[in-house]
Amino acid sequence: MKNWLRKFTAGVFAIGICATAAQADTIRIALAETPSDEMAAFFVALDRAKANGLDYEWTAFSDEELAIQAVLSGQMDIGFGTPYAAMQRSKAPLRIIFQLTKLKFFPVTSKKYETLEDLDGQPILLHSRGGGTDSIANVIEEKVGIKFGERSYVPGSANRVVALIAGQADATIIDLSNKNKMMEQAPDQFNVLPMFEVDASDEALFANLDWIQANEDDVQIFVNALLSVWQDMAEDPTIISSETDPDGPIGQLPKEILDGLDEFYANAVEGGVYDPNGGGRKAAAADMEWYTEAGQLEGDPASLNIEDFWYLVPLDAAMN
């Protein structure tokens, strides 16, 4: 819409999307970064949900940790992230309802480094504190037997690519699409380091269980819309560009980004970034193992109850 409300606060960029944003029944969504090509599929799902009666507004926080805190405090209703540490340690009954993306990320460095072992003691650029790339760094340390140096945080794989190209960093972890673009543009300047396979969640949608159950109709509309987009995208990745609202937040991104949406989503679907079934029990089990090894969950993964972390009722209903 053209009459967006734009508000800047410390570390927070907020945009009101719905004309009915002041209504008490509007779902408040906490994004972990500003809109980008990586979020185009999510906004297509929001448009489908809105067409089915969902009222919502969204706020883009500067990192995942702030988005998690906003949901914990009740400032926001649904958040982006994988807040496993907060789930286990907080008294608030946070639950994941949908896996947005898998942890399909790659260590990319300048030519200074050729193996993961070479990164011992070296600084690294990551997405957000406590987020997916942070957990990947933790598991690399555990599996490879190294310890990274200073960790700096810049949300958005594309922004971290810019930092590497500008010589502001020598090592980062980025997504599949940006890794491919980077190696196409400058194959002689950077290395993609060998990496083990990861199937756990990178981004997921989560909310307080009490709020989910009190708003089950709206939550169901939302999950239905997400699942429909993820399944349609698996069949035809071009539906993201064709359904992107030209007047919405993705539609107003630079033309070169919009022109690359088809390639972006084709690569992401082929690379297994999106689970057309929304993650569910398979993702939850993978998350228990991954985030335990990453140090964000305590205990034996086999003994952890996925229902303490996921609320599967909406996804199960959407699948039937």
C-alpha positions as CSV (number, residue, x, y, z in Angstrom):
1,M,0.0,0.0,0.0
2,K,1.1,3.6,-0.6
3,N,0.2,4.9,2.8
4,W,2.7,2.9,4.8
5,L,3.5,4.0,8.3
6,R,7.2,4.1,8.7
7,K,8.7,4.4,12.2
8,F,12.3,4.3,13.3
9,T,13.3,3.3,16.9
10,A,16.5,2.1,18.3
11,G,17.4,-1.0,16.3
12,V,13.9,-1.4,14.9
13,F,12.3,-0.6,11.5
14,A,8.6,-0.8,11.6
15,I,6.0,-0.7,8.7
16,G,2.3,-1.0,9.2
17,I,0.8,-3.1,6.4
18,C,-2.9,-3.4,7.1
19,A,-5.4,-0.6,7.2
20,T,-6.9,-2.4,10.1
21,A,-3.7,-2.4,12.1
22,A,-5.2,-0.7,15.1
23,Q,-7.7,-3.4,15.6
24,A,-7.1,-5.7,18.6
25,D,-7.5,-8.8,16.5
26,T,-4.7,-7.9,14.1
27,I,-1.8,-10.4,14.2
28,R,1.5,-8.6,14.9
29,I,4.4,-10.3,13.1
30,A,8.0,-9.8,14.2
31,L,10.4,-10.2,11.3
32,A,14.1,-10.7,12.0
33,E,15.3,-8.4,9.1
34,T,14.0,-6.0,6.6
35,P,12.2,-7.4,3.5
36,S,14.5,-8.9,0.8
37,D,14.4,-11.5,-2.0
38,E,14.8,-14.2,0.7
39,M,11.4,-13.1,2.2
40,A,9.4,-12.9,-1.0
41,A,7.7,-16.3,-0.6
42,F,6.7,-15.3,2.9
43,F,5.0,-12.1,1.7
44,V,3.2,-14.1,-1.0
45,A,1.8,-16.3,1.7
46,L,0.8,-13.2,3.7
47,D,-1.1,-11.9,0.7
48,R,-2.9,-15.3,0.3
49,A,-3.7,-15.3,4.1
50,K,-5.1,-11.7,3.8
51,A,-7.3,-12.8,0.9
52,N,-8.8,-15.4,3.3
53,G,-9.5,-12.9,6.0
54,L,-6.3,-12.5,8.0
55,D,-5.6,-9.0,9.4
56,Y,-1.9,-8.5,10.1
57,E,0.9,-5.9,10.6
58,W,4.6,-6.6,10.6
59,T,7.6,-5.0,12.2
60,A,11.2,-5.7,10.9
61,F,13.6,-5.9,13.8
62,S,17.3,-5.5,13.3
63,D,18.1,-9.1,14.3
64,E,16.5,-12.4,15.5
65,E,17.2,-11.8,19.1
66,L,15.1,-8.6,19.2
67,A,12.3,-10.4,17.4
68,I,12.3,-13.2,19.9
69,Q,12.3,-10.7,22.8
70,A,9.3,-8.9,21.2
71,V,7.3,-12.1,21.3
72,L,8.4,-13.0,24.8
73,S,7.3,-9.6,26.0
74,G,3.9,-9.7,24.3
75,Q,4.8,-6.7,22.1
76,M,4.4,-9.0,19.0
77,D,2.3,-12.2,18.5
78,I,4.4,-14.3,16.0
79,G,8.1,-14.2,15.4
80,F,10.8,-15.3,12.9
81,G,13.6,-17.4,14.4
82,T,14.6,-20.6,16.1
83,P,14.4,-19.6,19.8
84,Y,15.2,-23.0,21.3
85,A,17.3,-21.6,24.1
86,A,14.5,-19.2,25.0
87,M,12.0,-22.0,24.8
88,Q,13.9,-24.2,27.3
89,R,14.8,-21.5,29.7
90,S,11.8,-19.1,29.6
91,K,8.6,-19.7,31.5
92,A,6.7,-18.5,28.4
93,P,5.4,-21.5,26.4
94,L,6.9,-20.6,23.0
95,R,6.1,-23.1,20.2
96,I,7.2,-23.4,16.6
97,I,4.3,-23.8,14.1
98,F,6.0,-23.8,10.7
99,Q,9.5,-24.3,9.3
100,L,10.2,-21.5,6.9
101,T,13.7,-22.5,5.7
102,K,16.3,-25.2,6.4
103,L,19.9,-24.5,7.4
104,K,21.3,-24.7,3.9
105,F,24.3,-22.4,4.4
106,F,27.9,-22.4,3.3
107,P,31.2,-21.0,4.8
108,V,32.6,-18.6,2.2
109,T,36.0,-17.0,2.7
110,S,38.7,-15.0,1.0
111,K,41.6,-16.9,-0.5
112,K,43.3,-16.6,2.8
113,Y,41.6,-19.8,4.0
114,E,41.1,-23.2,2.3
115,T,39.7,-25.4,5.0
116,L,37.4,-25.0,8.1
117,E,40.5,-25.8,10.2
118,D,42.2,-22.6,8.8
119,L,39.4,-20.5,10.6
120,D,40.7,-21.4,14.0
121,G,41.0,-18.1,15.9
122,Q,39.8,-16.1,12.9
123,P,37.0,-13.5,13.0
124,I,33.7,-14.4,11.2
125,L,30.7,-12.5,10.0
126,L,27.3,-14.0,10.9
127,H,23.6,-13.2,10.6
128,S,22.4,-12.7,14.2
129,R,23.4,-13.7,17.7
130,G,21.7,-16.9,18.6
131,G,20.4,-17.5,15.1
132,G,21.0,-20.1,12.4
133,T,24.4,-19.0,11.3
134,D,25.5,-18.6,14.9
135,S,24.5,-22.2,15.6
136,I,26.3,-23.4,12.4
137,A,29.5,-21.7,13.7
138,N,29.0,-23.5,17.1
139,V,28.6,-26.9,15.4
140,I,31.6,-26.2,13.2
141,E,33.7,-25.5,16.3
142,E,32.4,-28.8,17.9
143,K,32.8,-31.0,14.8
144,V,36.1,-29.6,13.5
145,G,37.8,-28.8,16.9
146,I,38.4,-25.1,16.3
147,K,37.4,-21.9,18.0
148,F,36.4,-18.9,15.9
149,G,37.8,-15.5,16.8
150,E,35.5,-12.4,17.2
151,R,31.9,-12.9,15.8
152,S,30.3,-9.9,14.2
153,Y,26.7,-9.8,13.1
154,V,25.2,-8.4,9.8
155,P,21.7,-9.6,9.0
156,G,21.1,-10.8,5.4
157,S,23.4,-13.0,3.3
158,A,23.5,-10.4,0.5
159,N,24.8,-7.8,3.0
160,R,27.5,-10.2,4.2
161,V,28.5,-10.8,0.5
162,V,28.9,-7.1,0.1
163,A,31.2,-7.0,3.2
164,L,33.4,-9.7,1.8
165,I,33.7,-8.1,-1.7
166,A,34.5,-4.8,0.0
167,G,37.3,-6.4,2.0
168,Q,35.6,-5.7,5.3
169,A,35.6,-9.3,6.3
170,D,37.4,-12.5,5.2
171,A,34.9,-15.2,6.4
172,T,31.2,-15.6,6.6
173,I,28.4,-18.1,6.3
174,I,25.8,-17.3,3.6
175,D,22.8,-19.0,1.9
176,L,22.7,-21.1,-1.2
177,S,21.6,-18.4,-3.6
178,N,24.1,-15.8,-2.6
179,K,26.9,-18.4,-2.5
180,N,26.1,-19.3,-6.1
181,K,25.9,-15.6,-7.2
182,M,29.2,-14.8,-5.5
183,M,31.1,-17.7,-7.0
184,E,29.7,-16.9,-10.5
185,Q,30.8,-13.3,-10.2
186,A,34.2,-13.7,-8.5
187,P,35.3,-17.4,-8.5
188,D,39.0,-16.5,-8.3
189,Q,38.6,-14.3,-5.2
190,F,36.7,-16.5,-2.8
191,N,36.6,-20.1,-1.5
192,V,33.5,-22.2,-0.5
193,L,34.8,-24.4,2.3
194,P,33.8,-28.0,2.5
195,M,30.8,-28.3,4.8
196,F,28.8,-31.2,6.3
197,E,25.1,-31.7,5.5
198,V,22.5,-29.9,7.7
199,D,18.8,-30.5,7.7
200,A,17.7,-28.5,10.8
201,S,15.6,-25.3,10.7
202,D,17.1,-21.9,9.9
203,E,14.0,-19.8,10.2
204,A,10.7,-20.9,11.7
205,L,7.5,-19.2,12.8
206,F,6.9,-19.3,16.5
207,A,4.4,-17.9,19.0
208,N,3.2,-18.2,22.6
209,L,1.1,-21.4,22.9
210,D,-1.6,-19.6,24.9
211,W,-1.9,-17.0,22.1
212,I,-1.9,-19.7,19.4
213,Q,-4.8,-21.5,21.1
214,A,-6.7,-18.3,21.7
215,N,-6.4,-17.4,18.0
216,E,-6.6,-20.8,16.4
217,D,-8.7,-19.6,13.4
218,D,-6.3,-16.9,12.4
219,V,-3.3,-19.2,13.0
220,Q,-4.9,-21.8,10.8
221,I,-5.5,-19.3,8.0
222,F,-1.8,-18.3,8.2
223,V,-0.4,-21.9,8.2
224,N,-2.7,-22.9,5.4
225,A,-1.4,-20.0,3.3
226,L,2.2,-20.8,4.1
227,L,1.8,-24.5,3.2
228,S,0.0,-23.7,0.0
229,V,2.8,-21.4,-1.2
230,W,5.6,-23.8,-0.1
231,Q,3.9,-26.6,-2.0
232,D,3.1,-24.5,-5.1
233,M,6.7,-23.2,-5.1
234,A,8.1,-26.8,-5.0
235,E,6.2,-27.4,-8.3
236,D,6.8,-24.1,-9.9
237,P,9.3,-21.6,-8.3
238,T,8.1,-18.8,-10.6
239,I,4.9,-18.4,-8.7
240,I,6.8,-16.2,-6.2
241,S,7.6,-13.6,-8.8
242,S,4.2,-13.8,-10.5
243,E,2.3,-13.4,-7.2
244,T,4.5,-10.7,-5.7
245,D,2.4,-7.5,-5.2
246,P,4.2,-4.7,-7.1
247,D,2.9,-2.2,-4.5
248,G,4.0,-4.3,-1.5
249,P,7.3,-4.3,0.3
250,I,8.9,-6.9,-2.0
251,G,7.5,-5.2,-5.2
252,Q,9.4,-2.0,-4.3
253,L,12.8,-3.7,-4.0
254,P,15.3,-2.7,-6.8
255,K,14.6,-4.0,-10.3
256,E,17.7,-6.2,-10.4
257,I,16.5,-8.1,-7.3
258,L,13.0,-8.5,-8.7
259,D,14.4,-9.7,-12.0
260,G,16.4,-12.4,-10.1
261,L,13.5,-13.8,-8.1
262,D,12.9,-16.7,-10.5
263,E,16.5,-17.8,-10.4
264,F,16.7,-17.3,-6.6
265,Y,13.7,-19.5,-5.9
266,A,14.6,-22.1,-8.5
267,N,18.1,-22.5,-6.9
268,A,16.6,-22.6,-3.4
269,V,14.0,-25.2,-4.2
270,E,16.6,-27.3,-6.0
271,G,18.9,-26.9,-3.1
272,G,16.3,-28.1,-0.6
273,V,16.0,-24.9,1.3
274,Y,12.2,-25.2,1.6
275,D,10.3,-28.2,2.9
276,P,7.0,-28.4,1.0
277,N,5.5,-30.0,4.1
278,G,6.4,-27.1,6.5
279,G,8.9,-29.1,8.4
280,G,6.7,-30.8,11.0
281,R,8.0,-33.8,13.0
282,K,10.9,-34.5,10.7
283,A,12.2,-30.9,11.2
284,A,11.5,-31.0,14.9
285,A,13.6,-34.1,15.4
286,A,16.4,-32.7,13.3
287,D,16.3,-29.5,15.3
288,M,16.6,-31.4,18.6
289,E,19.8,-32.9,17.5
290,W,21.2,-29.8,15.8
291,Y,20.5,-27.3,18.4
292,T,21.7,-29.6,21.2
293,E,25.0,-29.9,19.4
294,A,25.0,-26.1,18.8
295,G,24.7,-25.5,22.5
296,Q,21.2,-23.9,22.4
297,L,19.4,-26.9,23.9
298,E,20.4,-28.9,27.0
299,G,19.9,-32.7,27.4
300,D,19.9,-35.8,25.3
301,P,18.2,-35.1,21.9
302,A,16.5,-38.5,22.0
303,S,14.9,-37.7,25.3
304,L,13.6,-34.2,24.4
305,N,9.9,-34.0,23.7
306,I,9.3,-32.2,20.4
307,E,5.9,-31.1,21.7
308,D,7.7,-28.9,24.2
309,F,9.0,-27.0,21.3
310,W,6.6,-27.4,18.4
311,Y,2.8,-27.1,18.2
312,L,1.8,-29.3,15.3
313,V,-2.0,-29.0,15.4
314,P,-2.3,-26.2,12.7
315,L,0.2,-27.9,10.3
316,D,-1.4,-31.3,10.7
317,A,-4.8,-29.8,9.9
318,A,-3.4,-27.9,6.9
319,M,-1.8,-31.2,5.6
320,N,-5.2,-33.1,5.8
